[in-house]
Amino acid sequence: MPAPAPSGRDLRLSRVARKSSPPTRDAVGDCSVRPTPRFARCGDCFRRRQAPRPHARKRRRPKPRTALDRIVAALEPDEVDALSREIAAIEAVLSPATDRRGGPGESPGIEPRHRKRCRLNLGAACDCTPSWAAWVYSRADRKKLRKTFPTRREAEGWRRRMLDYADQGRLREPTQMTLAAAGKRWLEMAQAGEITNRSGRRYKPSALRNVEQDLRLRLVPDLGAHRVAEITRSDLQRRVGAWLAQGLSPSKVRATVNAARVVFRDFDLITGTDNPLINDPTRGLRLPRSDGKRDRIASPDEARRLIAALEAGDRALWTAAMDAGLRHGELKALRCEDLDLGHDRIHIRRGWDQYEGEIEPKSESGKRTTCVSARLKQLLLEHLERTGRSGRDRVFGDIIGDPFVSTSVNTRARRAWEVARAREDEEAALPEEERIRPIGLHECRHTAVSQMLDAGISIDKVSKFMGHASITITIDRYGHLLPGGEAEAAALLDAYHERKRRPN
């Protein structure tokens, strides 16, 4: 009798039982559960694993380059040329680098400039190295400012900088004025008093002559034909190296750069427009340090021997420079009425220029009163008694009323010092480094400042006596000239520690 067919309820119960009960193993060790087409359950590890699926082997497609190579190999030479022209035309249309309207991926305001003979103009591939033009709109000038660069990176950098200046309201159209024209105009305005120095005072005639000389001999021959707005810092840096290679002293190189600096600084006054120059190329230049040839000072003993070796008529002049620190022009302009020897002081009210005559002091602080040492006072009294000068007469000079001649004074002094040096060499009583050497009037001013500092005079008083505009100038310029004083400083420090020591 055949077995009855299972009902639907029996089939559902059997499936639930199979899911809840663990699988059994047969004698062979295979899983008792028949694997489904996609998954299989293992009786040993109860892990579900991917069942292998038979699939058809995919056919690899050739790479586009390989297919293109096959196509090109099957074409004739003239057909290859025609295909290359078509590809170049498509690239010219689709490439953002050649889209003059600023397509996707290209910075706006940047466009390439191809040469006239470039094949791109004929619909073929570009065969030139294009330059790149950048533009920025200037609201002040109501126009686009354009500039061309050899590379795209330089054009993008220039555009970014100009956009920053435009946001700040500093963007202006660069002027077409050359450095030669700007330097000439600056000199005319400075001589007329329309341009002043940083203190708001008119430039001294000597300063204007130095600027004119530096412009005429170096700046104009080298960079005079260049537009002022196009001169870069690298241009000036190369000229600095060239001037040094030509044998120019470091101090003269710095003076030449200062001449260019005043022209760039006052360029808005020259052109009459608000900030037409965006960058000052004189900023950040690597300039050589001064050689320090004028920093020589004489020790107190050497100064005494230098003065003693001079003629009687020249001792008061050199002592005034070496003890009171008067400048060369101040010594020439000094009058007898400026001397107040009863109160041991000298009033300095004016200077002297070899072309202009009497002029105002170098700065507002130049009008000052300085001290007179006992040695200088004695020599000045003897000088006035011997020459019979008084009132508005010049203190120093071969003729009453006229200043002394610098070359004559220097010649007589050097001749006297050569005789004294020969005598010291013959006696050999002093070491070689301590024997007298010639010194200039400006170096005598260095000697005066250094000896005042070494004598213990406060730095603010020394700055006032020397006529410096700031005490910082005195510290930076003269603080290092006279070494020594370590023993005195150590003694003072020991005495301080002894006073502050507490008894046990």
Secondary structure, DSSP 8 states (H G I E B T S, - for coil): -------HHHHHHHHHHHHHS---B-SS--BSS---SSEEE-TTT--EEE-------------HHHHHHHHHHHS-HHHHHHHHHHHHHHHHHH-GGG-TT--TTS-TTEEEE--TT-GGGGTS---S--EEEEEEEETTTTEEEEEEESSHHHHHHHHHHHHHHHHHT--------BHHHHHHHHHHHHHTTSS--TTSS---HHHHHHHHHHIIIIIHHHHTTSBGGG--HHHHHHHHHHHHHTT--HHHHHHHHHHHHHHHHTHHHHHTSS---S--TTTT--------TT-----HHHHHHHHHTS-HHHHHHHHIIIII---HHHHHH-BGGGEEGGGTEEEE--EEETTTEEE--SSGGGSEEEE--HHHHHHHHHHHHHHT--TTSBSS-SSTTS---HHHHHHHHHHHHHHHHHHHHHH--S-GGGS-----HHHHHHHHHHHHHHHT--HHHHHHHHT-S-HHHHHHHHTTSS---HHHHHHHHHHHHHHH----
